[in-house]
Amino acid sequence: MSETSAGGDPGGSSTRKPGARKQLLLRMDPAVHEAVARWAADDLRSVNAQIEVVLRRALAEAGRDPGAGPMRGRGRPRADQHD
C-alpha cells in the first residue's frame, strides 16, 4: 500500500497545479505563535508567509532545499495579474 498525506495525495507526488498550495494544520505554543506574529508584522508578512520563509531558510541551511518555486510577492496581487 502507498502512503498518503492527510489530503489523500500520494506522498512525494510532484504533480500539482501551478500556483497550488498545500494546506496543513499546525499546532504550536501560543507564546511561539505570538512571537512569530510579531516577527511577521515587522516584516509586513502574514504569519503563514513568515513560517514559510523560516522553513525555506532552514531547509537551505541544512542543504535540503527542495527547489520549490519562488514565493509569491508581498501584498495583494495586482488586478491585472492572473495566476
MIDOSE-1310 file (N, C-alpha, C; in nm, 2 decimals, decimal comma, always signed):
residues 83
mset	+0,08/-0,12/+0,00/+0,00/+0,00/+0,00/+0,09/+0,12/+0,00; +0,05/+0,23/-0,07/+0,12/+0,35/-0,07/+0,08/+0,44/+0,04; +0,17/+0,52/+0,09/+0,14/+0,62/+0,19/+0,07/+0,74/+0,13; -0,02/+0,80/+0,20/-0,09/+0,92/+0,15/-0,08/+1,02/+0,26
sagg	-0,09/+1,15/+0,22/-0,10/+1,26/+0,32/-0,24/+1,27/+0,36; -0,26/+1,37/+0,46/-0,39/+1,39/+0,51/-0,49/+1,43/+0,41; -0,45/+1,49/+0,30/-0,54/+1,53/+0,19/-0,57/+1,42/+0,09; -0,50/+1,30/+0,11/-0,52/+1,19/+0,02/-0,43/+1,19/-0,10
dpgg	-0,34/+1,29/-0,12/-0,24/+1,29/-0,23/-0,13/+1,19/-0,19; -0,08/+1,12/-0,29/+0,03/+1,03/-0,27/+0,15/+1,10/-0,21; +0,21/+1,05/-0,11/+0,33/+1,11/-0,05/+0,44/+1,12/-0,16; +0,51/+1,24/-0,16/+0,62/+1,26/-0,26/+0,57/+1,29/-0,40
sstr	+0,45/+1,30/-0,42/+0,40/+1,33/-0,56/+0,44/+1,47/-0,60; +0,50/+1,48/-0,72/+0,55/+1,61/-0,76/+0,45/+1,67/-0,86; +0,34/+1,61/-0,89/+0,24/+1,66/-0,98/+0,14/+1,75/-0,91; +0,14/+1,88/-0,94/+0,05/+1,97/-0,88/+0,02/+2,08/-0,98
kpga	-0,09/+2,14/-0,96/-0,13/+2,25/-1,05/-0,04/+2,37/-1,02; +0,00/+2,45/-1,12/+0,08/+2,57/-1,10/+0,00/+2,66/-1,00; +0,07/+2,71/-0,90/+0,01/+2,80/-0,81/-0,06/+2,73/-0,69; -0,08/+2,60/-0,70/-0,15/+2,52/-0,60/-0,06/+2,52/-0,47
rkql	-0,12/+2,53/-0,36/-0,05/+2,53/-0,23/-0,10/+2,42/-0,14; -0,02/+2,36/-0,07/-0,06/+2,25/+0,03/-0,11/+2,32/+0,15; -0,21/+2,26/+0,21/-0,27/+2,31/+0,33/-0,23/+2,21/+0,44; -0,21/+2,27/+0,56/-0,18/+2,18/+0,68/-0,23/+2,25/+0,80
llrm	-0,26/+2,17/+0,90/-0,29/+2,21/+1,03/-0,17/+2,21/+1,12; -0,14/+2,32/+1,18/-0,02/+2,34/+1,26/-0,05/+2,38/+1,40; -0,02/+2,30/+1,50/-0,04/+2,33/+1,64/+0,09/+2,38/+1,70; +0,08/+2,49/+1,77/+0,20/+2,55/+1,83/+0,17/+2,62/+1,96
dpav	+0,27/+2,63/+2,04/+0,25/+2,70/+2,17/+0,20/+2,84/+2,14; +0,11/+2,89/+2,22/+0,06/+3,03/+2,20/+0,17/+3,14/+2,20; +0,27/+3,12/+2,29/+0,38/+3,21/+2,30/+0,46/+3,21/+2,17; +0,48/+3,10/+2,11/+0,56/+3,09/+1,99/+0,48/+3,16/+1,88
heav	+0,35/+3,13/+1,87/+0,26/+3,19/+1,77/+0,27/+3,35/+1,78; +0,26/+3,40/+1,90/+0,27/+3,54/+1,93/+0,40/+3,60/+1,88; +0,51/+3,53/+1,91/+0,64/+3,58/+1,87/+0,65/+3,58/+1,71; +0,60/+3,47/+1,65/+0,60/+3,47/+1,50/+0,51/+3,57/+1,44
arwa	+0,40/+3,60/+1,51/+0,30/+3,70/+1,46/+0,37/+3,84/+1,46; +0,44/+3,87/+1,57/+0,51/+4,00/+1,59/+0,62/+4,01/+1,48; +0,70/+3,90/+1,46/+0,80/+3,90/+1,36/+0,74/+3,92/+1,22; +0,63/+3,85/+1,19/+0,57/+3,87/+1,06/+0,52/+4,01/+1,04
addl	+0,46/+4,07/+1,14/+0,42/+4,21/+1,13/+0,53/+4,30/+1,11; +0,65/+4,28/+1,17/+0,76/+4,36/+1,15/+0,81/+4,35/+1,00; +0,80/+4,23/+0,94/+0,84/+4,21/+0,81/+0,73/+4,23/+0,70; +0,61/+4,28/+0,75/+0,50/+4,30/+0,66/+0,45/+4,18/+0,59
rsvn	+0,45/+4,07/+0,66/+0,40/+3,94/+0,61/+0,29/+3,88/+0,69; +0,22/+3,79/+0,64/+0,12/+3,71/+0,72/+0,20/+3,61/+0,80; +0,14/+3,56/+0,90/+0,20/+3,45/+0,98/+0,24/+3,33/+0,90; +0,15/+3,30/+0,81/+0,17/+3,18/+0,72/+0,29/+3,21/+0,63
aqie	+0,30/+3,33/+0,57/+0,42/+3,36/+0,49/+0,55/+3,36/+0,57; +0,54/+3,41/+0,69/+0,66/+3,41/+0,77/+0,71/+3,27/+0,81; +0,62/+3,18/+0,84/+0,65/+3,04/+0,87/+0,72/+2,98/+0,74; +0,66/+3,01/+0,62/+0,72/+2,95/+0,50/+0,86/+3,01/+0,48
vvlr	+0,88/+3,14/+0,50/+1,02/+3,20/+0,49/+1,12/+3,13/+0,58; +1,08/+3,11/+0,71/+1,17/+3,05/+0,81/+1,20/+2,90/+0,77; +1,10/+2,83/+0,72/+1,12/+2,69/+0,68/+1,21/+2,68/+0,56; +1,19/+2,77/+0,46/+1,28/+2,77/+0,34/+1,42/+2,80/+0,38
rala	+1,44/+2,90/+0,47/+1,58/+2,93/+0,52/+1,64/+2,81/+0,59; +1,56/+2,75/+0,67/+1,62/+2,63/+0,75/+1,65/+2,52/+0,65; +1,57/+2,49/+0,55/+1,59/+2,39/+0,45/+1,72/+2,42/+0,37; +1,74/+2,54/+0,33/+1,86/+2,58/+0,26/+1,98/+2,57/+0,34
eagr	+1,98/+2,61/+0,47/+2,09/+2,60/+0,56/+2,13/+2,45/+0,58; +2,03/+2,36/+0,58/+2,05/+2,22/+0,61/+2,09/+2,15/+0,48; +2,10/+2,22/+0,37/+2,13/+2,15/+0,24/+2,02/+2,07/+0,19; +1,90/+2,10/+0,22/+1,78/+2,03/+0,18/+1,68/+2,11/+0,10
dpga	+1,73/+2,21/+0,03/+1,65/+2,30/-0,05/+1,57/+2,21/-0,15; +1,44/+2,22/-0,14/+1,36/+2,13/-0,23/+1,35/+2,18/-0,37; +1,41/+2,30/-0,40/+1,39/+2,36/-0,54/+1,25/+2,40/-0,56; +1,18/+2,44/-0,46/+1,04/+2,49/-0,47/+1,04/+2,62/-0,55
gpmr	+0,93/+2,65/-0,62/+0,92/+2,77/-0,69/+0,93/+2,89/-0,60; +0,95/+3,01/-0,65/+0,96/+3,13/-0,57/+0,83/+3,16/-0,50; +0,85/+3,22/-0,38/+0,73/+3,27/-0,30/+0,66/+3,38/-0,38; +0,53/+3,39/-0,36/+0,45/+3,50/-0,41/+0,50/+3,63/-0,35
grgr	+0,49/+3,74/-0,42/+0,54/+3,86/-0,37/+0,45/+3,91/-0,25; +0,50/+4,01/-0,18/+0,42/+4,06/-0,06/+0,30/+4,14/-0,11; +0,20/+4,14/-0,03/+0,08/+4,21/-0,05/-0,02/+4,14/-0,15; -0,12/+4,21/-0,18/-0,22/+4,16/-0,27/-0,18/+4,16/-0,41
prad	-0,20/+4,06/-0,49/-0,16/+4,06/-0,63/-0,24/+4,18/-0,71; -0,17/+4,23/-0,81/-0,23/+4,34/-0,88/-0,35/+4,29/-0,96; -0,45/+4,37/-0,99/-0,57/+4,33/-1,05/-0,54/+4,28/-1,19; -0,44/+4,33/-1,26/-0,41/+4,29/-1,40/-0,33/+4,16/-1,40
qhd	-0,29/+4,11/-1,29/-0,20/+3,99/-1,28/-0,29/+3,87/-1,27; -0,27/+3,77/-1,35/-0,35/+3,64/-1,35/-0,26/+3,53/-1,30; -0,31/+3,45/-1,20/-0,23/+3,33/-1,16/-0,26/+3,21/-1,24
